[in-house]
Amino acid sequence: MSDTLIKNMTLLSQNTLNGFGGIGEGVSMQVTRDERRIIWLAHEGAPKNFTGVDVTDPKNTKVVCQTELPHMKMRSNSLEVCGDVLAVAYQVYEKGLEPAGMELFDISKPEDPKSIGFHSTAGPHSRGMHCLWFVDSKTVHCSSGAPDFEPKHPRDDQFYQILDVQNPSKIEEIGRWWMPGSKIGDIEELPPRVNPEGGVDPMGSDAFRVHNVNVYDERPDRAYVGYIDGGVFILDINDKSTPKVVSNWNPHNPYPGFSHTALPLFDRELIIVTDECIKDDGADWPKLTWILDARNEKNLVPISTLPLPPVEEFGIKGGRFGSHNLHENRPGPSFKSEEILIGAFFNAGIRIYDIKNPYQPQEIAYFVPPKPANSRVNAIQMNDVYADENGLVYAVDRWSGGLYVLEMDI
């Protein structure tokens, strides 16, 4: 692939997904009963809902399933696989539209997914569900609006919800939490907004709302929450009906907002935090990936950030430049490491870091392909990344490049 920047990685294949290569933040792997490996991908926008790709032979991947959304004013930005069940989040572009919420599918036959449950979060002040976490076959942790939730500010519409999905035909909300001050009726006041003018996206560029929620078997009583301009929260969810704040860390401002993911490294008592880049051409630089000392979970302390390529080079390449998604060490057929971090950095591609010394993280590998055909911007926009237990990396482009399968040479 000409004009590719690559170090300590090998590109095995690329699949543009039948011409629908724009992928959101949903990349999850299923190992089927006949030992095939299927990567499930949520599309960035309509008309496609999700796509399943057989990656059993990583050099010869094949689309086995591609589904349609009910209408053009919605997206399935996020999904997760647990066993033979696929959970898909639906977000609409206008508040009040339906369907909005989450759908569960039986994917025991990947070529023929069957809907087995739907949970609506549609309402007059809701855009539905943006992102979900589903790893234990019992519970979905998500960021969503709700029919009975009216935010004080329209951009603060998605909060933390806990759903019991053990009976797919009767999904139940069992807990919720939002940053005090964000709901009509709250007596608390929110902090000053980081980007009060709203920026390029009046519904999304600044907000006190949830993005990611991560919950792990190592600490099932803790939720690690990226709350966009509210920073990062650790919540005690021992009683799921009443989550409680353990701590909050927030560098916004002076930094330019959008805490996205909080990835705990339990053995090392660290937390990795990404701030998502949301503006083109380096306009919101620097969007950093932080390393926090979490030995005292009530007093999180930043000790370093991952090195980024120079803004003078990547900030002018086109599209977004900076931090976004990480491989999250989830259960299942997943690469797990507390010393190696794999991240998607939009036009800076996929980048891999060694954090053995958390005070001096080192970049050890990267993959930056050229602009894919038919992209909306003049550069790659690596949006999400997943790595399996064999060290294969599955990376996706936001607009048209589809799925890239890579091997780490580290």
C-alpha positions as semicolon CSV with decimal commas, in nm:
position;residue;x (nm);y (nm);z (nm)
1;M;0,000;0,000;0,000
2;S;0,179;0,312;-0,124
3;D;0,225;0,613;0,104
4;T;0,169;0,397;0,411
5;L;0,358;0,483;0,728
6;I;0,428;0,162;0,917
7;K;0,657;0,042;1,195
8;N;0,661;-0,300;1,365
9;M;0,326;-0,395;1,213
10;T;0,228;-0,595;0,904
11;L;-0,090;-0,533;0,706
12;L;-0,252;-0,868;0,633
13;S;-0,567;-0,750;0,455
14;Q;-0,821;-0,474;0,403
15;N;-1,194;-0,521;0,345
16;T;-1,403;-0,224;0,234
17;L;-1,726;-0,404;0,330
18;N;-1,907;-0,402;-0,004
19;G;-1,853;-0,029;-0,041
20;F;-1,993;0,060;0,302
21;G;-1,663;0,107;0,484
22;G;-1,760;0,376;0,735
23;I;-1,739;0,221;1,082
24;G;-1,823;0,371;1,421
25;E;-1,709;0,260;1,765
26;G;-1,832;-0,098;1,759
27;V;-1,571;-0,369;1,695
28;S;-1,620;-0,701;1,873
29;M;-1,519;-1,063;1,810
30;Q;-1,723;-1,383;1,818
31;V;-1,572;-1,732;1,813
32;T;-1,846;-1,957;1,677
33;R;-1,922;-2,312;1,779
34;D;-1,752;-2,434;1,462
35;E;-1,447;-2,222;1,558
36;R;-1,486;-1,952;1,299
37;R;-1,385;-1,602;1,399
38;I;-1,634;-1,326;1,316
39;I;-1,564;-0,958;1,369
40;W;-1,885;-0,759;1,415
41;L;-1,875;-0,393;1,314
42;A;-2,118;-0,108;1,384
43;H;-2,149;0,143;1,102
44;E;-2,090;0,515;1,149
45;G;-2,422;0,595;0,988
46;A;-2,710;0,486;0,765
47;P;-2,802;0,299;0,557
48;K;-2,613;0,006;0,712
49;N;-2,668;-0,119;1,065
50;F;-2,395;-0,375;1,135
51;T;-2,167;-0,606;0,937
52;G;-2,018;-0,943;1,026
53;V;-1,682;-1,035;0,871
54;D;-1,529;-1,383;0,881
55;V;-1,164;-1,326;0,975
56;T;-1,073;-1,690;1,038
57;D;-0,818;-1,647;0,761
58;P;-0,696;-1,294;0,836
59;K;-0,543;-1,262;0,490
60;N;-0,870;-1,350;0,318
61;T;-1,160;-1,193;0,508
62;K;-1,520;-1,231;0,392
63;V;-1,839;-1,040;0,468
64;V;-2,096;-1,294;0,590
65;C;-2,370;-1,056;0,704
66;Q;-2,465;-0,693;0,645
67;T;-2,788;-0,545;0,776
68;E;-2,994;-0,232;0,716
69;L;-3,118;0,035;0,954
70;P;-3,492;0,108;0,971
71;H;-3,441;0,465;0,842
72;M;-3,174;0,718;0,748
73;K;-3,198;0,939;1,058
74;M;-3,025;0,695;1,292
75;R;-2,698;0,513;1,351
76;S;-2,574;0,201;1,528
77;N;-2,252;0,354;1,657
78;S;-2,175;0,088;1,921
79;L;-2,203;-0,289;1,962
80;E;-2,065;-0,572;2,177
81;V;-2,064;-0,952;2,146
82;C;-2,100;-1,184;2,444
83;G;-2,108;-1,553;2,343
84;D;-2,368;-1,582;2,069
85;V;-2,552;-1,262;2,159
86;L;-2,492;-0,928;1,988
87;A;-2,602;-0,603;2,156
88;V;-2,642;-0,299;1,929
89;A;-2,694;0,064;2,039
90;Y;-2,924;0,287;1,834
91;Q;-2,897;0,666;1,836
92;V;-3,119;0,896;1,632
93;Y;-3,028;1,234;1,485
94;E;-3,340;1,414;1,610
95;K;-3,479;1,388;1,958
96;G;-3,804;1,197;1,980
97;L;-3,743;0,975;1,679
98;E;-3,777;0,598;1,701
99;P;-3,637;0,337;1,718
100;A;-3,381;0,450;1,974
101;G;-3,225;0,231;2,239
102;M;-3,076;-0,118;2,218
103;E;-3,147;-0,438;2,027
104;L;-3,022;-0,789;2,105
105;F;-2,956;-1,048;1,833
106;D;-2,896;-1,421;1,837
107;I;-2,587;-1,464;1,617
108;S;-2,535;-1,837;1,666
109;K;-2,572;-1,845;1,286
110;P;-2,371;-1,537;1,187
111;E;-2,515;-1,533;0,836
112;D;-2,866;-1,500;0,978
113;P;-2,888;-1,285;1,295
114;K;-3,225;-1,300;1,472
115;S;-3,364;-1,021;1,686
116;I;-3,443;-1,150;2,036
117;G;-3,507;-0,832;2,232
118;F;-3,541;-0,456;2,213
119;H;-3,520;-0,190;2,484
120;S;-3,648;0,154;2,390
121;T;-3,493;0,468;2,535
122;A;-3,675;0,699;2,295
123;G;-3,842;1,009;2,430
124;P;-3,903;1,379;2,373
125;H;-3,557;1,473;2,504
126;S;-3,370;1,157;2,403
127;R;-3,149;1,063;2,109
128;G;-3,131;0,706;2,238
129;M;-2,817;0,512;2,314
130;H;-2,467;0,612;2,208
131;C;-2,233;0,352;2,353
132;L;-2,265;0,021;2,540
133;W;-2,054;-0,233;2,733
134;F;-2,167;-0,598;2,742
135;V;-1,920;-0,862;2,863
136;D;-2,089;-1,084;3,124
137;S;-2,402;-1,203;2,932
138;K;-2,619;-1,052;3,206
139;T;-2,575;-0,676;3,216
140;V;-2,539;-0,389;2,971
141;H;-2,376;-0,069;3,092
142;C;-2,450;0,218;2,857
143;S;-2,479;0,587;2,784
144;S;-2,829;0,676;2,679
145;G;-3,117;0,915;2,705
146;A;-3,452;0,808;2,847
147;P;-3,818;0,903;2,805
148;D;-3,834;1,038;3,161
149;F;-3,506;1,235;3,159
150;E;-3,505;1,604;3,065
151;P;-3,162;1,767;3,074
152;K;-3,109;2,129;3,166
153;H;-2,897;2,164;2,853
154;P;-2,982;1,972;2,532
155;R;-2,628;1,831;2,498
156;D;-2,642;1,672;2,844
157;D;-2,903;1,416;2,742
158;Q;-2,714;1,084;2,782
159;F;-2,635;0,942;3,125
160;Y;-2,523;0,611;3,277
161;Q;-2,781;0,333;3,270
162;I;-2,755;-0,030;3,384
163;L;-2,975;-0,284;3,204
164;D;-3,053;-0,642;3,305
165;V;-3,064;-0,843;2,980
166;Q;-3,087;-1,197;3,121
167;N;-3,439;-1,221;2,981
168;P;-3,400;-1,064;2,634
169;S;-3,776;-1,042;2,586
170;K;-3,806;-0,830;2,902
171;I;-3,501;-0,607;2,936
172;E;-3,515;-0,400;3,253
173;E;-3,332;-0,088;3,370
174;I;-3,194;-0,162;3,716
175;G;-2,983;0,146;3,784
176;R;-2,891;0,493;3,662
177;W;-2,661;0,780;3,751
178;W;-2,597;1,123;3,608
179;M;-2,369;1,409;3,700
180;P;-2,560;1,613;3,957
181;G;-2,681;1,936;3,805
182;S;-2,745;1,805;3,456
183;K;-3,115;1,713;3,497
184;I;-3,412;1,943;3,523
185;G;-3,496;1,962;3,892
186;D;-3,139;1,916;4,017
187;I;-3,039;2,182;4,267
188;E;-2,667;2,145;4,189
189;E;-2,488;2,365;3,936
190;L;-2,261;2,222;3,668
191;P;-1,907;2,355;3,613
192;P;-1,847;2,610;3,335
193;R;-1,863;2,461;2,986
194;V;-1,539;2,401;2,799
195;N;-1,679;2,495;2,455
196;P;-1,995;2,690;2,529
197;E;-2,034;2,803;2,168
198;G;-2,105;2,443;2,064
199;G;-1,838;2,419;1,795
200;V;-1,890;2,227;1,473
201;D;-2,155;1,996;1,617
202;P;-2,421;2,177;1,821
203;M;-2,537;1,846;1,968
204;G;-2,201;1,705;2,058
205;S;-1,899;1,929;2,088
206;D;-1,932;2,008;2,456
207;A;-2,142;1,828;2,710
208;F;-2,177;1,688;3,058
209;R;-2,286;1,344;2,951
210;V;-2,154;0,989;2,953
211;H;-1,956;0,838;2,671
212;N;-1,794;0,507;2,776
213;V;-1,866;0,290;3,079
214;N;-1,626;0,001;3,150
215;V;-1,690;-0,268;3,413
216;Y;-1,451;-0,562;3,462
217;D;-1,460;-0,899;3,640
218;E;-1,158;-0,791;3,846
219;R;-1,369;-0,519;4,012
220;P;-1,737;-0,586;3,942
221;D;-1,826;-0,326;4,206
222;R;-1,664;-0,044;4,007
223;A;-1,767;0,139;3,691
224;Y;-1,508;0,350;3,508
225;V;-1,693;0,629;3,329
226;G;-1,580;0,879;3,067
227;Y;-1,809;1,177;3,119
228;I;-1,691;1,400;2,833
229;D;-1,642;1,750;2,980
230;G;-1,714;1,613;3,328
231;G;-1,388;1,419;3,318
232;V;-1,361;1,065;3,452
233;F;-1,567;0,916;3,734
234;I;-1,511;0,600;3,933
235;L;-1,848;0,477;4,060
236;D;-1,925;0,221;4,328
237;I;-2,188;-0,009;4,172
238;N;-2,195;-0,276;4,440
239;D;-2,563;-0,182;4,465
240;K;-2,651;-0,133;4,100
241;S;-2,972;0,043;4,187
242;T;-2,784;0,334;4,345
243;P;-2,437;0,398;4,196
244;K;-2,222;0,622;4,416
245;V;-1,926;0,844;4,328
246;V;-1,588;0,722;4,451
247;S;-1,385;0,990;4,276
248;N;-1,372;1,232;3,985
249;W;-1,071;1,352;3,785
250;N;-1,118;1,631;3,535
251;P;-0,851;1,826;3,342
252;H;-1,114;2,033;3,153
253;N;-1,040;2,311;3,147
254;P;-0,761;2,419;3,076
255;Y;-0,753;2,114;2,846
256;P;-1,011;2,111;2,568
257;G;-1,259;1,852;2,691
258;F;-1,423;1,524;2,592
259;S;-1,309;1,251;2,832
260;H;-1,398;0,939;2,635
261;T;-1,260;0,614;2,782
262;A;-1,123;0,518;3,126
263;L;-0,929;0,190;3,103
264;P;-0,818;0,051;3,442
265;L;-0,499;-0,156;3,468
266;F;-0,574;-0,331;3,795
267;D;-0,245;-0,505;3,873
268;R;-0,049;-0,185;3,821
269;E;-0,304;0,048;3,982
270;L;-0,315;0,274;3,678
271;I;-0,598;0,418;3,468
272;I;-0,559;0,517;3,103
273;V;-0,785;0,802;2,992
274;T;-0,849;0,920;2,637
275;D;-0,981;1,263;2,540
276;E;-1,149;1,234;2,201
277;C;-1,054;1,469;1,921
278;I;-1,380;1,608;1,777
279;K;-1,263;1,884;1,539
280;D;-1,082;1,868;1,206
281;D;-0,739;2,008;1,126
282;G;-0,603;2,004;1,480
283;A;-0,848;2,273;1,592
284;D;-0,888;2,115;1,937
285;W;-0,526;2,001;1,981
286;P;-0,396;1,863;2,212
287;K;-0,632;1,568;2,259
288;L;-0,428;1,346;2,486
289;T;-0,416;0,997;2,629
290;W;-0,340;1,029;2,998
291;I;-0,183;0,783;3,243
292;L;-0,321;0,823;3,596
293;D;-0,180;0,685;3,919
294;A;-0,480;0,512;4,081
295;R;-0,315;0,365;4,392
296;N;-0,552;0,587;4,585
297;E;-0,871;0,564;4,383
298;K;-1,010;0,863;4,566
299;N;-0,720;1,081;4,452
300;L;-0,630;1,010;4,089
301;V;-0,304;1,175;3,983
302;P;-0,185;1,226;3,622
303;I;0,176;1,111;3,577
304;S;0,227;1,120;3,197
305;T;0,064;1,128;2,854
306;L;0,128;0,915;2,549
307;P;0,352;1,091;2,294
308;L;0,165;1,214;1,987
309;P;0,307;1,277;1,641
310;P;0,375;1,646;1,571
311;V;0,067;1,860;1,520
312;E;0,264;2,054;1,257
313;E;0,249;1,740;1,038
314;F;-0,073;1,561;1,129
315;G;-0,280;1,863;1,222
316;I;-0,282;1,972;0,857
317;K;-0,331;1,631;0,690
318;G;-0,709;1,655;0,701
319;G;-0,982;1,527;0,931
320;R;-0,941;1,472;1,302
321;F;-0,604;1,434;1,473
322;G;-0,563;1,304;1,827
323;S;-0,676;1,050;2,080
324;H;-0,994;0,842;2,052
325;N;-1,053;0,471;2,121
326;L;-0,832;0,212;2,291
327;H;-0,826;-0,164;2,285
328;E;-0,995;-0,217;2,622
329;N;-0,869;-0,554;2,754
330;R;-1,225;-0,689;2,756
331;P;-1,301;-1,053;2,844
332;G;-1,329;-1,308;2,564
333;P;-1,096;-1,369;2,268
334;S;-0,905;-1,051;2,347
335;F;-0,546;-0,934;2,379
336;K;-0,480;-0,848;2,742
337;S;-0,183;-0,648;2,859
338;E;-0,102;-0,395;3,129
339;E;0,219;-0,289;2,953
340;I;0,113;-0,253;2,588
341;L;-0,151;0,000;2,479
342;I;-0,312;-0,001;2,134
343;G;-0,502;0,307;2,025
344;A;-0,688;0,461;1,730
345;F;-0,578;0,821;1,664
346;F;-0,780;0,927;1,356
347;N;-0,539;1,061;1,090
348;A;-0,240;0,945;1,298
349;G;-0,363;0,588;1,244
350;I;-0,313;0,299;1,484
351;R;-0,038;0,350;1,741
352;I;0,108;0,109;1,997
353;Y;0,286;0,210;2,316
354;D;0,504;0,040;2,575
355;I;0,417;0,172;2,923
356;K;0,641;-0,053;3,134
357;N;0,769;0,275;3,272
358;P;0,442;0,468;3,309
359;Y;0,631;0,793;3,362
360;Q;0,800;0,762;3,022
361;P;0,572;0,577;2,777
362;Q;0,736;0,487;2,446
363;E;0,580;0,451;2,102
364;I;0,686;0,114;1,958
365;A;0,466;0,061;1,650
366;Y;0,226;0,241;1,418
367;F;0,021;0,199;1,102
368;V;-0,099;0,500;0,903
369;P;-0,246;0,411;0,563
370;P;-0,328;0,672;0,299
371;K;-0,669;0,829;0,254
372;P;-0,917;0,559;0,150
373;A;-1,112;0,602;-0,170
374;N;-1,435;0,801;-0,131
375;S;-1,347;0,937;0,213
376;R;-1,506;1,264;0,320
377;V;-1,166;1,397;0,434
378;N;-0,816;1,391;0,294
379;A;-0,669;1,137;0,535
380;I;-0,734;0,809;0,712
381;Q;-0,963;0,842;1,015
382;M;-0,892;0,538;1,232
383;N;-1,196;0,530;1,461
384;D;-1,167;0,216;1,672
385;V;-0,940;-0,082;1,731
386;Y;-0,966;-0,436;1,870
387;A;-0,689;-0,692;1,922
388;D;-0,742;-1,065;1,968
389;E;-0,551;-1,302;2,197
390;N;-0,321;-1,397;1,908
391;G;-0,194;-1,042;1,864
392;L;-0,394;-0,965;1,550
393;V;-0,523;-0,609;1,533
394;Y;-0,855;-0,514;1,374
395;A;-0,876;-0,143;1,292
396;V;-1,156;0,053;1,126
397;D;-1,185;0,379;0,931
398;R;-1,460;0,626;1,012
399;W;-1,566;0,708;0,657
400;S;-1,482;0,453;0,387
401;G;-1,172;0,239;0,448
402;G;-1,356;-0,041;0,626
403;L;-1,161;-0,309;0,814
404;Y;-0,781;-0,336;0,826
405;V;-0,631;-0,655;0,973
406;L;-0,277;-0,621;1,104
407;E;-0,019;-0,826;1,287
408;M;0,193;-0,678;1,564
409;D;0,569;-0,734;1,521
410;I;0,669;-0,637;1,873
